[in-house]
Amino acid sequence: MKTVLHKANTRGKVDLGWLKANHSFSFANYYNPDRMNFGALRVLNDDTIAGGKGFGMHPHQNMEIVSIPLEGDLEHKDSMGNVGVINEGDIQAMSAGKGIYHSEYNKNSDKEVKLLQIWIHTKKQNIAPQYDQISIRELEKKNKFYQILSPYKNDQGVTIIQDSWFHIGKFNANATDSYTINKKGNGVYCFVIEGNVEIEGQTLEKRDGFGIWDTETIQFKSNTSSKVLLIEVPMNVD
């Protein structure tokens, strides 16, 4: 088993007034040659957007883009004709393919929206873009990791064009669980949204990231009430 630890306070930071963000990996003006990616996971941004503000229409190409609102409501528009709101408890996935434009705005003028913005290198280049969004509230299991994204359209959760699986879990103190790798050669990036946990004996706190690879299973314990996201991705990217 191999591991890499990214403590919350070592992330890149930006404060534009309307946007406050923490970058687990090199992004925009934050560059760290040791923090370029974790396998196919290229971006994990922890964003806070002020009321009524957001990202104007901008392009993406050949990247899988996943948004998970943690608080508030995010208004979405894109060049595929999708218009709607991504709420807390939802997950949105876009395969940018040969090219899309989209915008993301805080729908509410009186409160912030907090979200995780995740980019993953795609498995196929220059394909037709696709969009997927669901509520994950009805999928929730008590003190267990449950799947919210996979590569398969008929599987649980949203779909992207990569051999990647996302699981999320809300745990009480002293709860335990394990995770089994779906595809040989993949690794898992564990991101603590809330709480204090132990993963393979490593203690992690709020917003810490912990990458694990060269293993088949991962052991988990929650020391306090916690919420954790697991991002399984290929470790080799062409």
N, C-alpha and C positions, 0 to 999 in steps of 0.2 A: 504494500500500500504506500502511495505517495500522497503528500498533502501540501497545501499552501494556505497560509493564514493572512487575511487582510482585515486588520482591525478598523473599526469605524472611523477612528480619528486619523487614519493614514490616507483616507480617500482624497481625491482632488475636490476642490470647492470652487463654486462661483456664486456671486451675489450681484445680480443685475437690478435689484430693487423689486421688479415684478416677478423675477425668477431666482429662487435659491436652490442650488443643486449640489449633490455630492456624487462624484464619479468613482465607481469601483475600478474602472479601467480608463486608460488614456482616452480623452475626449475633448474636442474643441481646443481651448487654450491649456488644458492640463495634459502634459506629456510625461510619462514615466516609462522608459524602455523595458522595465521589469513588470509593467502592468498593462500590457497591450491587449491581452485576451486570456480566457481560460478555454482552450480548445476552440470550438466553434462559437463560444460565447464572446462576443466582441464588446458589448456595451451593457452596463447595468447602472442606470442613473436613478437616483433617489431625488425626485423633483418636488418642489413646492411652488405653486403658481398663485399669484395674488388674484383677488377678485376681479373678474372681467378681463383678465389679461391672458396671453397665450402665445402660441407659435403660429405665425401667419403661414399661408400656403407656401410649401417648399417641396422639393423633389427627393425621391429615394429610388434606388435601383439595386436589384439583386441582393436584397437583404430581407431577412425575416424580422418583423417589428412587432413586439408584444407590449401591450400597455395594461397595467393592473392598478386601477385607482384604489388607494387606501383610505382616503377621505374625500368627500365632495363629489362633484359631477363635472365631467369633461365633455365638451361639445366637439363633435368630430364632423369634418367634411372632407371628401376626397374626389379625385378625378374619375373614379369608377362610378360615381353617383351616389355613394353612401353618405347619408346625412343623419345624425342621431346623437344620442348622449350615452356616454359610458359612465355608469354609476359605480359607487363603492359596492363591492360584491360582484362586479363583472370582470371579464377578461376579454380583451380585443386582440386579434392577431391579423396582421397584414403581410402577405407575401408580395413584396414590391415588384418582383419579376423584372420585366424589361423596362419598367418605369411607371411611377405614380407621382401625383402631387397630393398633399393633404395638409390640413390645418387642425390644430387642437387648441381649444380655448376653455378657460374656466367659465362654466355656464353662469355661475352666481357672482354678483358684484359685491356681496357682503361677507364672503368667507373664502378661505383658501381651498385649493384642491391639492392633494398630495398623491403622488403616483410613482410607481416603478416603471421606467421605460427601459426595455430590454431589446437588444439587437443580436441576432444570431446569423452567422454566415449561412447562406442558402446551399442546398444540395444540388440545385439545377439552375443554370444561368438563362436569363432572357426568356423566361416563360411568361405566360399571361398572368397579370396580377390577380390576387384573390383576397377576399376579406371574410373574416369570421368573428362573431361576438356572441357571448352567452353570459347568462347569470350563473355563478358558481354556488349560489346559496343553497340550492336544493341538492347539490352534490356533497355537501359538508358531512363529515363523519366526526364523531367525538373522539378525541385523543388518538387520531389516526391520520396518516398522510393519505390524501385522496388526489386522484389525477385530474388536472385541469387543461392539459395540452398533450397532444401526441402527433405522430406523423400520419395517422390513419383517419380518414373521414368518418368511418363508422364507429370510431372509438370514443371514449368519454372525453369531453373537453373540446377546445378549439383545435384547429389543424394548421401546421406549417409544413414547408417543404424542406425538412431536415429530420434526421434520425434523433429527435429530441423529445423528451418527456418532461413536463412540469408537474410537480405535486406540491400541495400546500397543506398545512395542518395547524389546528389550534389545540393547544394542550393545557391541561391542568398541571399544577406542580406534581412532580414525582411520576408523571406518566412516562412510559417507555414505548418505543416502536422500532422497527427496522425497515430498511429500504433495500430492495434488490435491483441491481442494474438490469435494464431492459435489453441492452445490446452490448456484447463483448467489445471492449476497447473504449467504451464511453466512460466519462467521468461525471461527477456531480458537484455542482457549486451550490453550497448551502448558504442561504442568506437569512439572518435572524431579523425578522420584522419587529418583533417585540419579545421581551423577556430574556431569560438566562437559561442556557441549555448546555448539554454536553453531547458532542458528536465524536464517536471513536475516542473518547477520553479527553478531547479538547474542549475546554470551557469557552463558550461564546456568549457575547452580550448583544444588546440591541444594535442592529445595523452592521454587525460583524459579518464578514464573508469567509467561507472555508471551503477550499477546493480539495476534492478527493478523487484519486484515480488509481488504476492498477489494483482493483479489488472487485469483488462480486456483490458484497453486501455492506451495509453501513448501519451501525448501531446508534440509537438516539435515546437521550433522556432529557426530560424537561425539569429544570430545577425550580422554576417558577411558572406562573401562568405565561404562556408564550405563543407566538405565531411564527412559523418558519416556512420559507419557500425553498424547494429543491429543484434545481435546473440541471437535468441530465443532457449532456451534449457529447458528440464525437470529439475526441482529443486530437485527432489528425485532420487538418483542414488543407485541402489542395490550394 
